[in-house]
Amino acid sequence: MARIAYDNADAAAFEATRHLTDDGLTAWREAVTRHLDPRAGVRVLDLGAGTGMWSQAFTTWYDRIEVIAVEPSEAMRARSVHQPVVPGDAQRIPLDDGSVDAAWLSTVIHHVPDLARAALELRRVLRPGGRVLIRSAFAGRHQAITLFRYFPEAIRVLDTYPSVADVEAAFATAGFVTVGFEQVPQVSAASLRDAAAALRREAHTLLQLINDDEYAAGLARLHAAARLENGPVVDALDLLVLA
């Protein structure tokens, strides 16, 4: 079970605020291309596809590949900008054995209750030599993410997420080894003022899992800073690549 249910309100907030612009995606396109050979006929699984931003991005970037979007939340599937998207999760992937060349998991790994079982499922559906690309905020690695400057209470939630070492150990049980690890910058908002205006608590697991007083205090800090700071909001999440 995911840490939050992703009902209609969550899905609407996610769709409204968590889709990056083309500028925000530039460094991610470069990073993904370093680890994924986008030749004609390649099939990529977008596991935990949410409202479809990454599936849409991949099909735009690489017009010769096929993206298979899998998402457990009915509310997320209903709002997906990429179709088709099929029901399923990391422990029950609705694909045949050896049917995809790569798997993409973006801000998903902390929702997976049994990482070792998920690793076995991914091993099953991947073709020999296939890669798993995991985009995430990992436990202990909050320093490059703006959200935590204003909501430091959310660090304790992040520290309940899997660490890089946790993921590597779980995936090692299915024969995966790390072949890449890097921090990738993204433009998350044009300004802190824009980020503050667009913020929706329902779109962030980390903010849903702090209490109301902590959220209110963080929101006040964010809006106070937004009145003083200019320039784009640049965050960096990690990309862990396993094969």
Rosetta silent file (secondary structure, phi, psi, omega in degrees, C-alpha in Angstrom):
SEQUENCE: MARIAYDNADAAAFEATRHLTDDGLTAWREAVTRHLDPRAGVRVLDLGAGTGMWSQAFTTWYDRIEVIAVEPSEAMRARSVHQPVVPGDAQRIPLDDGSVDAAWLSTVIHHVPDLARAALELRRVLRPGGRVLIRSAFAGRHQAITLFRYFPEAIRVLDTYPSVADVEAAFATAGFVTVGFEQVPQVSAASLRDAAAALRREAHTLLQLINDDEYAAGLARLHAAARLENGPVVDALDLLVLA
SCORE:     score description
SCORE:     0.000 S_00000001
   1 L     0.000  138.860  177.679    0.000    0.000    0.000 S_00000001
   2 L   -67.784  160.055  179.309    1.233    3.508   -0.829 S_00000001
   3 L   -65.154  -29.776  172.514    1.946    5.918    2.028 S_00000001
   4 L  -128.530  161.341 -170.183   -1.044    7.998    0.897 S_00000001
   5 L   -80.913  -21.273 -174.637   -4.159    6.841   -0.954 S_00000001
   6 L    55.230   67.260  175.298   -4.007    9.204   -3.944 S_00000001
   7 L   -85.094 -168.892 -176.068   -7.686   10.028   -4.109 S_00000001
   8 H   -62.526  -38.942  179.832   -9.240   12.557   -6.505 S_00000001
   9 H   -65.587  -42.908  178.614   -8.028   15.567   -4.503 S_00000001
  10 H   -62.830  -45.586 -178.232   -4.465   14.239   -4.390 S_00000001
  11 H   -63.878  -39.894  179.091   -4.481   13.429   -8.097 S_00000001
  12 H   -65.016  -41.652  178.746   -5.848   16.857   -9.010 S_00000001
  13 H   -66.007  -40.592  179.131   -3.176   18.580   -6.908 S_00000001
  14 H   -62.823  -46.071  179.674   -0.457   16.420   -8.402 S_00000001
  15 H   -61.568  -38.315 -174.294   -1.627   17.161  -11.946 S_00000001
  16 H   -76.509  -28.126 -168.709   -1.812   20.895  -11.229 S_00000001
  17 H  -126.830  -11.672 -172.993    1.544   21.359   -9.525 S_00000001
  18 L  -106.214    4.168  177.231    3.977   18.496  -10.097 S_00000001
  19 L   -87.785  120.663 -179.689    4.396   18.624  -13.886 S_00000001
  20 L   -78.663  152.889  174.863    7.726   20.218  -14.813 S_00000001
  21 L   -77.204  172.929  176.626    8.133   22.574  -17.770 S_00000001
  22 H   -58.113  -41.054  177.324   10.402   21.776  -20.714 S_00000001
  23 H   -62.108  -40.047  179.603   13.114   23.907  -19.080 S_00000001
  24 H   -65.992  -26.076 -176.483   12.696   21.979  -15.865 S_00000001
  25 H   -91.080   -7.805 -171.518   13.101   18.692  -17.709 S_00000001
  26 H   -55.256  -51.459 -177.779   16.238   19.572  -19.692 S_00000001
  27 H   -67.951  -30.182  177.194   18.796   18.044  -17.346 S_00000001
  28 H   -68.729  -38.497  176.806   16.597   14.996  -16.811 S_00000001
  29 H   -60.437  -43.946 -179.940   16.455   14.370  -20.540 S_00000001
  30 H   -63.872  -41.600 -178.890   20.255   14.475  -20.676 S_00000001
  31 H   -67.273  -45.325 -179.812   20.578   12.161  -17.667 S_00000001
  32 H   -62.296  -41.779 -178.034   18.058    9.629  -18.928 S_00000001
  33 H   -63.715  -30.242  177.222   19.658    9.561  -22.355 S_00000001
  34 H   -64.793  -26.145 -173.289   23.014    8.691  -20.764 S_00000001
  35 H  -113.885   -5.925 -177.593   21.501    5.532  -19.303 S_00000001
  36 L  -128.682  124.615  177.745   18.839    4.571  -21.830 S_00000001
  37 L   -85.804  100.908 -173.512   19.510    3.711  -25.462 S_00000001
  38 L   -83.232   49.966  178.987   16.421    5.229  -27.167 S_00000001
  39 L   -75.910  163.197  179.915   16.725    3.220  -30.358 S_00000001
  40 L   -57.531  135.099  176.368   13.694    2.263  -32.403 S_00000001
  41 L    91.948   -7.508  177.771   11.632   -0.494  -30.816 S_00000001
  42 L   -66.142  138.053  177.766   12.796    0.020  -27.236 S_00000001
  43 E  -113.886  126.799 -177.814   10.015   -0.540  -24.691 S_00000001
  44 E  -118.166  129.312  173.535   10.089    1.410  -21.423 S_00000001
  45 E   -89.640  122.385  171.466    7.921    0.699  -18.392 S_00000001
  46 E   -99.256   98.137 -171.924    6.844    3.824  -16.496 S_00000001
  47 E   -95.523  122.818 -170.808    5.987    2.212  -13.164 S_00000001
  48 L    75.444   51.052 -168.647    3.873    4.362  -10.863 S_00000001
  49 L   -70.038  -12.889  178.674    3.206    6.705  -13.763 S_00000001
  50 L    59.937 -130.979 -179.664    0.963    9.076  -11.788 S_00000001
  51 L   -94.139   15.896  164.047   -0.670   11.618  -14.056 S_00000001
  52 L    91.228    9.180 -177.063    1.617   10.745  -16.943 S_00000001
  53 H   -58.678  -45.643 -175.305    4.200   13.535  -17.079 S_00000001
  54 H   -73.608  -37.323  175.534    7.158   11.209  -17.553 S_00000001
  55 H   -60.110  -43.592  178.268    5.402    8.915  -20.029 S_00000001
  56 H   -63.961  -43.426 -179.937    4.495   11.971  -22.075 S_00000001
  57 H   -61.792  -45.212 -178.103    8.042   13.341  -21.824 S_00000001
  58 H   -62.495  -41.587 -179.049    9.622   10.075  -22.935 S_00000001
  59 H   -71.552  -24.448  174.648    7.361    9.755  -25.956 S_00000001
  60 H   -76.662  -44.435 -178.658    8.125   13.368  -26.888 S_00000001
  61 H   -67.036  -42.193 -170.812   11.885   12.998  -26.454 S_00000001
  62 L  -125.620   89.831 -170.322   12.202    9.618  -28.136 S_00000001
  63 L   -74.198   -3.551 -178.968    9.611    9.223  -30.843 S_00000001
  64 L  -104.984    2.659  179.712   10.715    5.706  -31.774 S_00000001
  65 L  -103.178  165.143  176.123   10.243    4.052  -28.390 S_00000001
  66 E  -113.077  131.500  177.957    7.140    2.617  -26.737 S_00000001
  67 E  -110.304  128.321  176.523    6.188    3.608  -23.196 S_00000001
  68 E  -108.253  111.264 -177.243    3.976    1.339  -21.105 S_00000001
  69 E   -92.572  129.113  178.637    2.443    3.305  -18.224 S_00000001
  70 E  -127.270  129.401 -175.377    1.378    1.396  -15.102 S_00000001
  71 L  -147.708  127.999 -178.339   -0.308    3.152  -12.166 S_00000001
  72 L   -75.175  -26.753 -173.703   -2.186    1.700   -9.149 S_00000001
  73 L   -84.669  122.518  177.464   -4.363    4.754   -8.387 S_00000001
  74 H   -61.338  -38.363 -179.540   -7.611    4.975  -10.329 S_00000001
  75 H   -64.800  -40.318  177.317   -7.732    8.728   -9.672 S_00000001
  76 H   -66.117  -44.211 -179.794   -4.250    9.187  -11.128 S_00000001
  77 H   -60.340  -38.476 -178.048   -5.066    7.042  -14.171 S_00000001
  78 H   -65.561  -25.953 -177.457   -8.187    9.094  -14.839 S_00000001
  79 L  -102.991    6.643 -174.414   -6.105   12.305  -14.983 S_00000001
  80 L   -66.935  135.899  176.226   -3.162   10.938  -16.929 S_00000001
  81 L   -83.932   -3.769  176.636   -1.946   13.043  -19.861 S_00000001
  82 L  -118.920  131.684  176.705   -0.578    9.847  -21.407 S_00000001
  83 L  -132.091  148.282   -0.400   -2.821    7.048  -22.587 S_00000001
  84 L   -80.501  160.291  170.959   -3.178    4.171  -22.271 S_00000001
  85 E  -133.606  131.715 -171.287   -2.253    3.666  -18.647 S_00000001
  86 E  -111.952  152.103  179.028   -3.021    0.325  -17.020 S_00000001
  87 L   -71.993  145.811  178.928   -3.628   -0.659  -13.382 S_00000001
  88 L   159.247  169.191  178.115   -0.823   -2.384  -11.515 S_00000001
  89 E  -145.091 -176.450 -171.704    1.944   -1.786   -9.011 S_00000001
  90 L   -67.416  -19.915  179.940    5.549   -2.686   -8.306 S_00000001
  91 L   -98.611   -8.342  178.431    4.634   -6.021   -6.769 S_00000001
  92 E  -144.750   78.979 -177.656    2.167   -7.003   -9.516 S_00000001
  93 L   -85.469  121.222 -173.086    3.369   -5.656  -12.846 S_00000001
  94 L   -81.986   54.382 -179.737    0.815   -6.560  -15.561 S_00000001
  95 L  -132.385  157.809  178.527    3.418   -7.398  -18.218 S_00000001
  96 L   -73.231  161.045  175.447    4.851  -10.563  -19.699 S_00000001
  97 L   -59.462  139.330  174.621    8.233  -11.947  -18.764 S_00000001
  98 L    55.964   41.960 -172.195   11.117  -10.262  -20.576 S_00000001
  99 L  -108.980   -6.407  179.550    8.868   -7.743  -22.300 S_00000001
 100 E  -132.214  155.726 -179.134   10.565   -4.374  -21.606 S_00000001
 101 E   -93.528  -21.559 -178.647   14.057   -2.957  -22.051 S_00000001
 102 E  -157.772  158.126  175.424   14.009   -0.506  -19.147 S_00000001
 103 E  -129.251  137.739  179.389   11.885    0.608  -16.204 S_00000001
 104 E  -116.059  126.084  176.886   11.443    4.157  -14.932 S_00000001
 105 E  -126.497  108.633 -178.601   10.291    4.827  -11.345 S_00000001
 106 E  -108.961  121.544 -178.892    9.895    8.506  -10.451 S_00000001
 107 L    44.059   48.890 -176.254    9.172    9.430   -6.812 S_00000001
 108 L  -120.766  -32.826 -164.840    7.695    5.975   -6.368 S_00000001
 109 H   -59.810  -29.837 -179.548   10.202    3.890   -4.437 S_00000001
 110 H   -74.307  -11.129  176.419    9.063    5.160   -1.002 S_00000001
 111 H   -91.556   -5.757 -174.449    5.549    3.865   -1.696 S_00000001
 112 L   -89.108  115.899 -174.932    6.727    0.292   -2.305 S_00000001
 113 L   -74.422  -24.864 -177.632    6.215   -1.817    0.850 S_00000001
 114 L  -132.480   93.208 -175.277    8.417   -4.749   -0.217 S_00000001
 115 H   -65.914  -36.832 -179.317   11.415   -3.623   -2.232 S_00000001
 116 H   -64.943  -40.709  177.932   12.850   -7.117   -2.643 S_00000001
 117 H   -65.967  -40.416  177.593    9.595   -8.391   -4.128 S_00000001
 118 H   -62.214  -39.400  178.628    9.436   -5.383   -6.445 S_00000001
 119 H   -61.726  -41.117  178.192   13.008   -6.092   -7.551 S_00000001
 120 H   -64.475  -39.570  177.677   12.046   -9.656   -8.449 S_00000001
 121 H   -64.815  -41.777  178.455    9.059   -8.403  -10.445 S_00000001
 122 H   -66.779  -39.413  175.387   11.218   -5.940  -12.319 S_00000001
 123 H   -59.694  -38.431 -179.106   13.784   -8.644  -13.005 S_00000001
 124 H   -63.909  -45.262 -172.589   10.966  -10.782  -14.404 S_00000001
 125 H   -84.785  -17.020 -179.755    9.632   -8.212  -16.868 S_00000001
 126 E   -80.089  144.878  170.217   13.012   -6.853  -17.978 S_00000001
 127 E   -74.729  159.718  177.582   14.882   -8.300  -20.906 S_00000001
 128 E   -53.127  132.363 -178.565   18.491   -9.417  -20.294 S_00000001
 129 E    85.305   -1.674 -178.826   20.632   -6.331  -19.758 S_00000001
 130 E   -67.108  154.172 -176.125   17.618   -4.159  -18.979 S_00000001
 131 E  -117.777  150.863  172.735   17.974   -1.235  -16.606 S_00000001
 132 E  -112.429  121.875  179.217   15.943    0.244  -13.770 S_00000001
 133 E  -108.900  116.966 -175.631   16.122    4.039  -13.470 S_00000001
 134 E  -113.659  113.298  174.844   14.945    5.329  -10.091 S_00000001
 135 E   -98.293  123.888 -174.325   14.349    9.070   -9.633 S_00000001
 136 E  -162.486  162.628  159.448   13.830    9.864   -5.983 S_00000001
 137 L   -96.484  119.565 -177.163   14.523   11.808   -2.849 S_00000001
 138 L  -100.885  155.027  176.897   16.288    9.256   -0.664 S_00000001
 139 L   -51.943  134.866  177.077   16.614    9.194    3.110 S_00000001
 140 L    82.283    2.602 -174.990   19.432   11.414    4.304 S_00000001
 141 L  -128.274   64.226 -176.880   19.683   13.357    1.029 S_00000001
 142 L  -102.863   -8.526 -165.519   17.536   16.462    1.506 S_00000001
 143 L   -63.290  -27.841 -175.482   20.141   19.200    1.179 S_00000001
 144 L   -98.681   13.207 -176.771   19.505   20.052   -2.485 S_00000001
 145 L  -113.995  117.969 -173.023   15.699   20.168   -2.254 S_00000001
 146 L   -57.737  -38.311 -176.553   14.151   23.591   -1.593 S_00000001
 147 H   -48.848  -38.754 -173.902   11.059   22.235    0.157 S_00000001
 148 H   -75.831  -16.090  174.644   13.098   21.251    3.206 S_00000001
 149 H   -64.765  -33.849 -174.410   14.432   24.791    3.725 S_00000001
 150 H  -105.949  -20.256  177.260   10.926   25.907    4.663 S_00000001
 151 L  -124.698   65.635 -177.515    9.474   22.629    5.960 S_00000001
 152 H   -62.616  -22.342  177.395   12.382   21.165    7.965 S_00000001
 153 H   -62.217  -24.689 -179.389    9.896   19.000    9.865 S_00000001
 154 H   -72.700  -13.103  177.185    9.478   17.011    6.648 S_00000001
 155 H   -61.624  -36.775 -179.848   13.076   15.791    6.940 S_00000001
 156 H   -66.151  -29.187  175.268   11.944   13.298    9.569 S_00000001
 157 H   -71.756  -45.467  178.156    9.432   11.918    7.043 S_00000001
 158 H   -56.364  -36.830 -176.952   12.092   11.711    4.355 S_00000001
 159 L   -73.473   -3.308  169.334   14.285    9.785    6.758 S_00000001
 160 L   -92.858   -7.587  176.915   11.639    7.038    6.862 S_00000001
 161 L   -73.832  162.912  173.989   12.033    6.625    3.090 S_00000001
 162 L   -62.935  143.366  171.007   14.449    4.012    1.723 S_00000001
 163 L   -85.140  169.618  174.836   18.067    5.117    1.551 S_00000001
 164 H   -57.676  -43.842 -179.654   20.210    4.510   -1.506 S_00000001
 165 H   -63.059  -38.240  177.447   21.853    1.635    0.380 S_00000001
 166 H   -59.987  -45.914 -178.735   18.432    0.153    1.252 S_00000001
 167 H   -66.246  -45.036  179.645   17.404    0.109   -2.395 S_00000001
 168 H   -59.632  -42.362 -179.052   20.719   -1.302   -3.557 S_00000001
 169 H   -66.014  -43.381 -179.990   20.560   -4.095   -0.977 S_00000001
 170 H   -64.577  -42.585 -178.317   16.969   -5.025   -1.838 S_00000001
 171 H   -74.006  -23.579  176.185   17.634   -5.057   -5.567 S_00000001
 172 H   -63.088  -28.053  179.627   20.827   -7.077   -5.086 S_00000001
 173 L   -66.378  -19.947  176.994   18.621   -9.982   -3.988 S_00000001
 174 L  -104.356   13.342  175.629   17.285  -10.077   -7.560 S_00000001
 175 L    86.903   10.491  178.912   20.757   -9.817   -9.077 S_00000001
 176 L   -83.851  146.493  172.262   20.804   -6.068   -9.751 S_00000001
 177 L  -128.359  154.964  178.566   23.955   -3.990   -9.354 S_00000001
 178 E   -76.272  127.375  177.209   24.365   -0.213   -9.414 S_00000001
 179 E  -117.022   -3.778  178.201   25.636    1.086  -12.749 S_00000001
 180 E  -167.512  144.747  174.852   24.966    4.784  -12.217 S_00000001
 181 E  -154.967  123.688 -179.269   24.184    7.313   -9.521 S_00000001
 182 E  -153.356  156.744  174.966   23.964   11.066   -9.967 S_00000001
 183 E   -97.941  128.167 -173.395   22.199   14.143   -8.669 S_00000001
 184 E  -115.248  123.038  179.272   20.148   15.832  -11.398 S_00000001
 185 E   -78.972  151.534  174.956   19.131   19.505  -11.193 S_00000001
 186 E  -145.484  145.541  171.723   15.725   20.706  -12.283 S_00000001
 187 E   -84.331  106.596 -175.914   14.009   24.078  -12.493 S_00000001
 188 E   -84.815  -25.916  178.574   10.995   23.426  -10.285 S_00000001
 189 E  -159.073  154.664 -179.561    9.493   26.928  -10.543 S_00000001
 190 L   -68.117  -26.754  178.483   10.274   30.228  -12.221 S_00000001
 191 L  -159.018  163.946  176.948   10.507   31.921   -8.809 S_00000001
 192 H   -65.926  -31.910  177.139    9.944   31.194   -5.148 S_00000001
 193 H   -62.930  -43.231  177.312    6.847   33.377   -5.341 S_00000001
 194 H   -63.591  -40.931  179.749    5.452   31.141   -8.081 S_00000001
 195 H   -62.571  -42.019  179.951    6.353   28.060   -6.063 S_00000001
 196 H   -66.328  -40.571 -179.028    4.575   29.418   -2.986 S_00000001
 197 H   -66.903  -32.601 -174.770    1.466   30.384   -4.950 S_00000001
 198 H   -91.069  -12.125 -172.667    1.221   26.971   -6.597 S_00000001
 199 L   -59.049  130.935  174.525    2.003   24.807   -3.572 S_00000001
 200 L  -127.837  120.151 -178.257   -0.652   22.195   -2.796 S_00000001
 201 H   -56.565  -37.469 -175.762   -0.160   20.061    0.290 S_00000001
 202 H   -64.190  -17.224 -177.164   -2.074   17.186   -1.319 S_00000001
 203 H   -86.707   -4.864 -173.752    0.579   16.908   -4.031 S_00000001
 204 L  -127.998  112.757  175.480    3.410   16.092   -1.603 S_00000001
 205 H   -53.079  -43.432 -177.744    3.552   12.957    0.506 S_00000001
 206 H   -58.006  -38.313 -178.434    6.151   14.650    2.708 S_00000001
 207 H   -81.134  -29.174  176.384    3.782   17.520    3.538 S_00000001
 208 H   -67.310  -26.888 -172.861    0.776   15.299    4.087 S_00000001
 209 L   -98.443    7.229  165.253    2.707   13.354    6.719 S_00000001
 210 L   -98.979  166.981 -176.097    3.671   16.314    8.925 S_00000001
 211 L   -84.991  170.139 -173.075    1.071   17.773   11.263 S_00000001
 212 H   -62.569  -38.993  179.406   -1.099   20.794   10.554 S_00000001
 213 H   -65.119  -41.498  178.821    0.835   23.158   12.837 S_00000001
 214 H   -64.688  -39.857  178.073    4.127   22.178   11.206 S_00000001
 215 H   -64.908  -44.183 -179.800    2.631   22.685    7.769 S_00000001
 216 H   -62.382  -40.975  179.530    1.262   26.119    8.700 S_00000001
 217 H   -65.266  -41.367  178.577    4.643   27.202   10.119 S_00000001
 218 H   -65.542  -40.466  179.174    6.430   26.042    6.985 S_00000001
 219 H   -63.106  -39.854  177.526    3.955   27.796    4.737 S_00000001
 220 H   -63.767  -42.900  177.643    4.521   31.045    6.640 S_00000001
 221 H   -61.849  -42.132 -179.321    8.294   30.689    6.239 S_00000001
 222 H   -63.306  -46.910 -178.062    7.899   29.995    2.529 S_00000001
 223 H   -68.116  -34.671  176.819    5.673   33.015    1.866 S_00000001
 224 H   -64.920  -44.023  178.905    7.949   35.297    3.887 S_00000001
 225 H   -66.638  -35.322 -177.835   10.984   34.186    1.865 S_00000001
 226 H   -64.244  -25.599  178.365    9.061   34.491   -1.405 S_00000001
 227 L   -73.992  -14.724 -173.376    8.610   38.215   -0.793 S_00000001
 228 L  -113.561  -26.055 -171.407   12.397   38.661   -0.720 S_00000001
 229 L   -99.814  142.042  174.459   13.920   36.148   -3.133 S_00000001
 230 L  -119.430  169.862  176.800   14.112   36.337   -6.922 S_00000001
 231 L    94.669  163.159 -175.877   15.290   33.872   -9.532 S_00000001
 232 L   -69.452  155.454  173.959   14.281   30.345  -10.419 S_00000001
 233 E   -92.191  114.981 -178.631   13.829   27.555   -7.897 S_00000001
 234 E  -114.145  120.425  176.841   16.382   24.856   -8.717 S_00000001
 235 E  -111.947  168.212  173.162   16.161   21.511   -6.930 S_00000001
 236 E  -139.872  125.005  172.640   18.136   18.332   -7.383 S_00000001
 237 E  -108.396  166.531 -178.013   16.852   14.799   -7.004 S_00000001
 238 E   -94.519  148.651  171.739   18.874   11.621   -7.318 S_00000001
 239 E  -119.725  114.620  176.998   18.932    9.178  -10.204 S_00000001
 240 E  -107.670  126.620 -176.284   19.917    5.634   -9.247 S_00000001
 241 E  -117.972  125.823 -177.718   20.454    3.224  -12.143 S_00000001
 242 E  -122.235  146.769  178.011   20.497   -0.545  -11.634 S_00000001
 243 L  -144.326    0.000    0.000   21.104   -3.362  -14.097 S_00000001
